Amino acid sequence: MSVGVIAGAACLDLEKSNDSPAELNSFQLAACSGVACADSQRTKSDKLLLSLGLDEMEITGVGFRARISWPKCKPKLTIITDVAGDVAAGQRVHFTRISALDTTKGLYFAEADRAGLLHDHLSSSQAFRWACKKAFRSQVSKISGSAYPLAEALLIGIRDDLDAEINTLFKEAGCSHILSLSGQHLAILGTLVSLLTSKFIKNRAILDWVSFCFAALYTWIVGVSPPLLRSVYMLGFALVFRSLDRPQDGLAVLAYCFVLSVLLDPDSARSLSFVLSYAAMIGLIALAPRWQSILWHLPPFLAEPVAASLAALCSTALIQIDTFGTLILGGIIAATLSGPLILVFMWSLLGSCLVSVALPCLNGILALWHEWVYEAIMFTMRIGAALPGIVAETAAEKALLGTAVVACSLCVYASPYIEWHRYYAKRVG
């Protein structure tokens, strides 16, 4: 407990050091320079969204101009700019004309004609990562045809090219999580790597470490996100404990991952993706086996994905109800039906990328195939979106709906014990 208190205090101090500078509430920001904390993203209006770790900034007031620098900690600003192209994590950026959008959130707009992108300041490792990511995107575009926006989102985590219609359809189907890289996507890719390398590596322990190295390398190349990091940490902790002959249960491993994640990046713990990722994983560990035992009359290939969807829904429902005011039950069906299609789509994309390098003449045929699979995935999303959802607008409605979800989860969790007591009572009677 003492270590936990000290670690928590350290995280709070680290988080405060990353807040936007307090001086910006009193003075005008004239210029700033720093390093991109993550790869840039595109907004709906096709502007560049950039998280910037400040090295220095210039502030102005009545009759004075001052420059402030941070040699150690790096406060963060969020910059929206109309700069053409993308910005890589680790790239140094300089802006000389900035206007405030929301100083309380550290949100600013910078004009493209007064921006400087210093590509030569990328480290060799970051330059290699960025080159790999760009080459991967280029290869995926060649073999996916009109399915490229979805392929790019599923494989690389870039949603810039997805139009509003696709985003809305996935949201209405309760499957928005599919568009964000997570442990599900990493598991699909890791399974493929394990299947391929098992032909050459017979030692199970070495094969597991190869899968872990692939997961870590893939996460580093496409860009670190809380769900991907959580998956990599869980796999790493599980392998370490197993190699020490001290295997831990899923919740214990998840707890270790949570502590490490918060220590390394306290800011991420407040993001919605972080909270939903850990909540969904708790549901999969604690509730999925219970749901599967209730669904015993279904075929195993169907009971397992349905149980996983129900468990994830139960564990994340309270967050979704509080944040969005909706509970989309159609997501259970849409996620179950689309699961095998997503698996085929991602495996086929990876394999086709390799085939395309050797036989570029097949790009057209591969693109037609992936467009067909894409249409099948969209069909399952339309089924999920057609089913009605539950909307809670007032605080009382949200509380009532949340209470119903909690009661359902408790009943599911307690069902094996209830059945055992009923069986025991019959035998005794």
Secondary structure by P-SEA (a helix, b strand, c coil): caaaaaaaaaaaaaaaaaccccccccccccccccccccccccccccbbbbbccccccccccccbbbbbbbccbbbbbbbbccccccccccbbbbbcbbbbcccccccccccccccccccccccaaaaaaaaaaaaaaaaaaaccccaaaaaaaaaccccccccaaaaaaaaaacccccccccaaaaaaaaaaaaaaaccccccaaaaaaaaaaaaaaaaaaacccaaaaaaaaaaaaaaaaaaacccccaaaaaaaaaaaaaaacccccccaaaaaaaaaaaaaaccaaaaaaaacccccccaaaaaaaaaaaaaaaaaaaaaccccccaaaaaaaaaaaaaaaaaaaaaaaaaaaaacccaaaaaaaaaaaaaaaaaaaaaaaaabbbbbbccaaaaaaaaaaaaaaaaaaaaaaaaaaaaaaaaaac
